Amino acid sequence: MKSKRTNTFATLAVLSLCMSVLAPKSALAAESIRLIAVDSDSSSSLWVRVFLEHFIPEVDRRLAVTDNYEIEWNPAFGGTIAKPRGVLTSLQYDLADIGIVTTPYHPDKLPFYSLPYITPFVSNDIGLIARTITELTYKYTRVQDEWEDYGIHYLTSAGSIDTYNIVLSDAVDSIEDLRGQKIGGVGLNLLFLEGSGAVGVGSTLAEWYNNLATGLMSGTIVWPEAVAAYKLYEVAPYMLDIQFGGAASKAIAINSRTWSRLPEEVQIVIQDVANDYRDELARETDRISAHARKVIAEQGGVIIPVSDEQRRIWAANLPDLAGDWLKVMEEHGLPGREILADYMQIMRDNNQPIMRDWDLQ
């Protein structure tokens, strides 16, 4: 005959088992999912900082509502995994799960994202530009397919560049003074110099300070926030306020195999937060850009104004940048003319300060 104490233990064991079976999902431990997040730039870059301070915490917060899943984040920024121009390949070859791809680095692989660069002098509204590039990516599915060709799933486009300007080591009296000067850029924005007489020098953001300090370049095409963040005003105190326009130069993307393994709930949260990140980065860009201009002036920098008439002349003197882009798009089997027409019409509908109608050449 079993003792009363034994019967009590048996009863407790049964009750414990029943409670674990009947317990709501939220009472159980959340499933942990490990994600490596990358960019070659560090948290001193605005887009990385917003990723760390907004994207990651917001994903965590939304998943905590149901407590079904939690992300074990492994942030690998500042070249830890991906070197400059290496984010796309790190995602492609399973070195990372999610990353911030700088699309101007890959005009041969992702030509669609050159669109803001072949339509300068159209818009300084980075929020509008980023939303439009995202919208067109989803409208034209062949653009999404190009990402999938590299084993990558596209989430959204974003940008921290409200407008490109030129900073210079020495003052200029007119735009004509740029003739013969060596001006740095990331590749695609060097197109803005065509017809100006300036010599474009391919380089990256991380190289600009030293290149300017040592005289390898006399200036560079850059946006106000980066001038302040990287203290370029110390070596190039003159900012020519040409306002070439903004660019959604970033894309949040995720390894396709990683994406397919994620539970649907996690996919929905990451997609929604990616779009929120896009809009948050745009708002922060506008705020920081205005502040950066004040910092530049406070630190002894000089902002040289450029009239609309001068901007219109510069735009008119540029070659048919859109025409060359259309040829590349056709080679990739992409409907370039339709996309360009859509983009420009959206800009017109939003009353942007267009200096040249690139779809009406």
C-alpha positions as CSV (number, residue, x, y, z in Angstrom):
1,M,0.0,0.0,0.0
2,K,1.4,3.4,-1.0
3,S,1.9,6.1,1.6
4,K,-0.1,9.2,1.7
5,R,3.1,11.2,1.0
6,T,3.7,9.2,-2.2
7,N,0.2,9.9,-3.4
8,T,0.6,13.6,-2.7
9,F,3.8,13.7,-4.9
10,A,2.0,11.8,-7.6
11,T,-0.9,14.2,-7.5
12,L,1.4,17.2,-7.7
13,A,3.3,15.8,-10.6
14,V,0.0,15.2,-12.5
15,L,-1.2,18.8,-11.7
16,S,2.2,20.2,-12.9
17,L,2.0,18.3,-16.2
18,C,-1.6,19.5,-16.7
19,M,-0.7,23.1,-16.0
20,S,2.2,23.0,-18.5
21,V,-0.1,21.6,-21.2
22,L,-2.9,24.0,-20.5
23,A,-0.7,27.1,-19.9
24,P,-1.1,29.8,-22.5
25,K,1.7,30.2,-25.1
26,S,2.8,33.5,-23.5
27,A,3.7,31.7,-20.2
28,L,6.2,29.5,-22.0
29,A,9.7,30.5,-22.9
30,A,9.9,32.4,-26.2
31,E,11.8,30.7,-29.1
32,S,15.1,32.4,-29.6
33,I,16.2,33.3,-33.1
34,R,19.8,34.5,-33.8
35,L,20.4,37.2,-36.4
36,I,23.7,38.7,-37.4
37,A,23.2,42.3,-38.6
38,V,25.9,44.1,-40.6
39,D,27.1,47.2,-42.3
40,S,30.6,48.3,-43.1
41,D,30.0,51.7,-41.4
42,S,30.0,52.2,-37.7
43,S,27.4,53.7,-35.4
44,S,28.8,57.2,-36.1
45,S,26.8,56.9,-39.4
46,L,23.3,58.1,-38.9
47,W,21.7,55.1,-40.7
48,V,23.5,52.6,-38.5
49,R,22.7,54.6,-35.3
50,V,19.0,54.6,-36.2
51,F,19.1,50.9,-36.9
52,L,20.6,50.3,-33.5
53,E,18.4,52.7,-31.6
54,H,15.1,52.2,-33.5
55,F,15.0,49.1,-35.7
56,I,16.3,46.5,-33.2
57,P,14.5,47.8,-30.1
58,E,11.2,48.1,-32.1
59,V,11.4,44.6,-33.4
60,D,12.1,43.3,-29.9
61,R,9.2,45.4,-28.5
62,R,6.6,44.1,-31.0
63,L,7.7,40.5,-30.6
64,A,7.4,40.8,-26.9
65,V,3.7,41.5,-27.2
66,T,3.0,37.8,-27.9
67,D,6.3,36.5,-26.4
68,N,6.3,33.7,-28.9
69,Y,9.8,34.6,-30.3
70,E,12.7,36.8,-29.4
71,I,15.7,37.8,-31.5
72,E,19.2,37.2,-30.3
73,W,20.9,40.1,-32.1
74,N,24.6,40.0,-33.1
75,P,25.3,43.5,-34.4
76,A,28.5,43.5,-36.5
77,F,29.0,47.0,-37.7
78,G,32.1,49.0,-38.6
79,G,33.6,46.4,-40.9
80,T,33.5,43.6,-38.3
81,I,32.2,41.2,-41.0
82,A,31.5,43.4,-44.1
83,K,34.1,45.7,-45.5
84,P,33.2,48.7,-47.6
85,R,31.1,47.5,-50.6
86,G,30.9,44.1,-48.9
87,V,27.4,44.0,-47.3
88,L,25.7,42.6,-50.3
89,T,28.2,39.7,-50.6
90,S,28.1,39.0,-46.9
91,L,24.3,38.5,-47.2
92,Q,24.7,36.5,-50.4
93,Y,27.2,34.1,-49.0
94,D,25.5,33.5,-45.6
95,L,28.1,35.5,-43.6
96,A,25.3,37.6,-42.2
97,D,21.5,37.5,-41.9
98,I,20.3,41.1,-42.3
99,G,22.1,44.2,-43.4
100,I,22.1,47.8,-44.7
101,V,23.2,47.6,-48.3
102,T,24.6,50.8,-49.9
103,T,23.0,50.4,-53.3
104,P,25.2,52.9,-55.2
105,Y,28.1,50.5,-54.7
106,H,26.3,48.0,-57.0
107,P,25.0,49.7,-60.2
108,D,25.9,46.6,-62.2
109,K,23.9,44.3,-60.0
110,L,21.1,46.5,-58.9
111,P,20.7,49.2,-61.6
112,F,17.2,50.3,-60.6
113,Y,18.6,51.9,-57.4
114,S,20.7,54.3,-59.5
115,L,17.4,56.1,-60.3
116,P,17.9,59.1,-57.8
117,Y,21.5,59.5,-59.1
118,I,20.5,59.8,-62.8
119,T,17.8,62.3,-61.9
120,P,19.7,65.1,-60.0
121,F,18.0,68.5,-59.3
122,V,14.6,66.9,-58.8
123,S,13.9,66.5,-55.0
124,N,15.5,67.2,-51.6
125,D,12.7,65.3,-49.8
126,I,14.4,62.1,-48.6
127,G,11.2,60.7,-47.1
128,L,9.4,61.0,-50.4
129,I,12.3,59.6,-52.3
130,A,12.7,56.6,-50.1
131,R,9.0,55.8,-50.1
132,T,8.9,56.1,-53.9
133,I,11.8,53.8,-54.4
134,T,10.3,51.3,-52.1
135,E,6.9,51.6,-53.8
136,L,8.4,51.1,-57.3
137,T,10.4,48.1,-56.1
138,Y,7.2,46.4,-55.1
139,K,5.3,47.5,-58.1
140,Y,7.9,46.1,-60.6
141,T,8.5,42.6,-59.3
142,R,11.4,42.1,-61.7
143,V,13.3,44.6,-59.5
144,Q,12.7,42.3,-56.5
145,D,13.8,39.3,-58.5
146,E,17.2,40.9,-59.0
147,W,17.8,40.7,-55.3
148,E,16.6,37.1,-55.2
149,D,19.2,36.3,-57.9
150,Y,21.8,37.0,-55.2
151,G,20.0,35.0,-52.5
152,I,18.7,38.2,-50.8
153,H,15.2,39.2,-49.9
154,Y,14.5,43.0,-50.2
155,L,12.6,44.7,-47.4
156,T,12.7,48.5,-47.9
157,S,14.8,51.4,-49.2
158,A,15.9,54.2,-47.0
159,G,18.3,57.2,-47.0
160,S,20.1,59.7,-44.9
161,I,20.9,62.0,-47.7
162,D,18.5,64.9,-48.0
163,T,20.7,66.6,-50.6
164,Y,24.2,66.3,-52.0
165,N,26.4,69.4,-51.9
166,I,30.1,69.9,-52.5
167,V,32.6,70.8,-49.8
168,L,35.9,72.3,-50.8
169,S,39.3,73.0,-49.3
170,D,39.4,76.4,-50.8
171,A,36.8,79.0,-51.6
172,V,35.4,79.5,-55.0
173,D,33.8,82.6,-56.5
174,S,31.7,80.8,-59.1
175,I,30.8,77.3,-60.3
176,E,33.3,77.7,-63.1
177,D,36.1,77.7,-60.5
178,L,35.6,73.9,-60.1
179,R,37.2,73.3,-63.5
180,G,40.2,71.0,-63.0
181,Q,39.6,70.4,-59.4
182,K,39.7,66.8,-58.1
183,I,36.3,66.1,-56.4
184,G,35.6,62.8,-54.6
185,G,32.4,60.8,-54.7
186,V,31.1,57.3,-54.2
187,G,30.8,56.4,-57.8
188,L,27.3,57.2,-59.0
189,N,27.2,60.8,-57.7
190,L,30.3,61.5,-59.7
191,L,27.8,61.7,-62.6
192,F,26.8,65.1,-61.2
193,L,30.2,66.5,-62.2
194,E,29.9,65.7,-65.9
195,G,30.1,68.8,-68.0
196,S,31.5,70.9,-65.1
197,G,35.2,70.4,-65.9
198,A,35.9,69.0,-62.4
199,V,37.7,65.6,-62.2
200,G,35.8,62.9,-60.3
201,V,37.8,60.7,-57.8
202,G,36.1,57.5,-56.8
203,S,36.4,57.1,-53.0
204,T,34.3,56.2,-49.9
205,L,33.1,58.2,-46.9
206,A,35.7,56.7,-44.6
207,E,38.5,58.0,-46.9
208,W,37.3,61.5,-47.5
209,Y,38.9,63.2,-44.4
210,N,42.4,61.9,-45.1
211,N,42.1,62.5,-48.8
212,L,41.1,66.1,-48.3
213,A,43.7,66.6,-45.6
214,T,46.5,65.3,-47.8
215,G,45.5,67.1,-50.9
216,L,44.6,64.0,-52.9
217,M,41.2,65.7,-53.4
218,S,40.3,69.3,-53.3
219,G,36.7,68.6,-52.5
220,T,34.0,66.0,-52.3
221,I,30.3,65.5,-53.0
222,V,28.7,65.0,-49.7
223,W,25.5,65.7,-47.6
224,P,25.4,68.1,-44.6
225,E,25.0,65.5,-41.9
226,A,28.1,63.7,-43.0
227,V,30.1,66.9,-43.1
228,A,29.3,67.5,-39.4
229,A,29.6,63.8,-38.3
230,Y,33.0,63.3,-39.9
231,K,34.2,66.8,-39.2
232,L,35.0,67.4,-42.9
233,Y,34.7,71.1,-42.2
234,E,38.1,70.9,-40.6
235,V,39.7,70.0,-44.0
236,A,37.1,71.4,-46.4
237,P,35.4,74.4,-44.7
238,Y,33.6,75.7,-47.8
239,M,30.3,74.1,-48.7
240,L,28.9,74.9,-52.1
241,D,25.1,74.6,-51.5
242,I,24.4,73.3,-55.0
243,Q,21.6,70.9,-53.8
244,F,21.9,68.1,-56.4
245,G,19.1,66.4,-54.5
246,G,18.6,63.5,-52.1
247,A,19.1,59.8,-52.6
248,A,17.7,56.6,-51.0
249,S,21.1,55.0,-51.0
250,K,20.4,52.3,-48.5
251,A,18.3,49.2,-48.6
252,I,17.4,46.9,-45.6
253,A,17.7,43.4,-46.9
254,I,17.9,39.9,-45.5
255,N,19.5,36.6,-46.6
256,S,16.8,34.7,-48.5
257,R,17.4,31.4,-46.6
258,T,17.2,33.2,-43.3
259,W,14.0,34.9,-44.4
260,S,12.4,31.6,-45.4
261,R,13.3,30.0,-42.0
262,L,11.7,32.8,-40.0
263,P,8.2,32.2,-38.6
264,E,5.5,34.3,-40.3
265,E,4.9,36.4,-37.2
266,V,8.6,37.4,-37.2
267,Q,8.6,38.1,-40.9
268,I,5.6,40.5,-40.5
269,V,7.2,42.3,-37.7
270,I,10.6,42.7,-39.4
271,Q,8.9,43.9,-42.6
272,D,6.7,46.4,-40.8
273,V,9.6,47.7,-38.7
274,A,11.8,48.0,-41.8
275,N,9.3,50.5,-43.3
276,D,9.1,52.3,-40.0
277,Y,12.9,52.5,-39.9
278,R,12.8,54.0,-43.4
279,D,10.4,56.8,-42.2
280,E,12.2,57.3,-38.9
281,L,15.5,57.7,-40.7
282,A,14.0,60.3,-43.0
283,R,12.7,62.3,-40.1
284,E,16.0,62.1,-38.3
285,T,17.8,63.0,-41.5
286,D,15.8,66.2,-41.8
287,R,16.4,67.1,-38.2
288,I,20.1,66.3,-38.2
289,S,20.7,68.1,-41.6
290,A,19.3,71.3,-40.3
291,H,21.4,71.0,-37.1
292,A,24.5,70.1,-39.2
293,R,24.3,73.3,-41.1
294,K,24.5,75.2,-37.8
295,V,27.4,73.1,-36.7
296,I,29.3,73.8,-39.9
297,A,28.9,77.5,-39.5
298,E,29.7,77.4,-35.8
299,Q,33.0,75.5,-36.6
300,G,34.1,78.2,-39.0
301,G,32.7,76.6,-42.2
302,V,31.2,78.8,-44.9
303,I,28.1,77.8,-46.8
304,I,28.2,79.3,-50.3
305,P,24.7,79.8,-51.7
306,V,23.8,78.8,-55.3
307,S,20.9,80.4,-57.1
308,D,18.1,78.5,-58.8
309,E,19.3,79.9,-62.1
310,Q,22.8,78.5,-61.5
311,R,21.3,75.2,-60.6
312,R,19.1,75.2,-63.7
313,I,22.2,75.9,-65.9
314,W,24.2,73.1,-64.2
315,A,21.3,70.7,-64.8
316,A,20.9,71.7,-68.4
317,N,24.7,71.2,-69.0
318,L,24.6,67.6,-67.7
319,P,24.5,64.9,-70.4
320,D,21.5,62.6,-70.7
321,L,22.2,60.6,-67.6
322,A,18.8,58.9,-67.7
323,G,19.4,57.8,-71.3
324,D,22.5,55.8,-70.3
325,W,20.6,54.3,-67.4
326,L,17.7,53.2,-69.6
327,K,20.1,51.2,-71.7
328,V,21.5,49.4,-68.7
329,M,17.9,48.7,-67.5
330,E,17.0,47.3,-70.8
331,E,20.0,45.0,-70.7
332,H,18.7,43.7,-67.4
333,G,15.2,43.2,-68.8
334,L,13.8,45.9,-66.6
335,P,11.1,48.4,-67.8
336,G,13.2,51.5,-67.4
337,R,11.1,54.0,-69.3
338,E,7.9,53.1,-67.3
339,I,9.8,53.3,-64.0
340,L,11.4,56.6,-64.9
341,A,8.0,58.0,-66.0
342,D,6.4,56.8,-62.7
343,Y,9.2,58.3,-60.6
344,M,9.1,61.7,-62.3
345,Q,5.3,61.9,-62.2
346,I,5.3,61.2,-58.5
347,M,7.8,64.0,-58.0
348,R,5.6,66.4,-60.1
349,D,2.5,65.3,-58.2
350,N,4.3,66.2,-55.0
351,N,5.4,69.7,-56.3
352,Q,9.1,69.0,-56.1
353,P,11.6,71.7,-57.3
354,I,12.4,69.9,-60.6
355,M,15.1,71.7,-62.6
356,R,15.1,69.1,-65.4
357,D,12.5,66.7,-66.7
358,W,14.6,63.6,-67.1
359,D,11.8,61.5,-68.6
360,L,11.1,64.1,-71.4
361,Q,14.5,64.1,-73.1
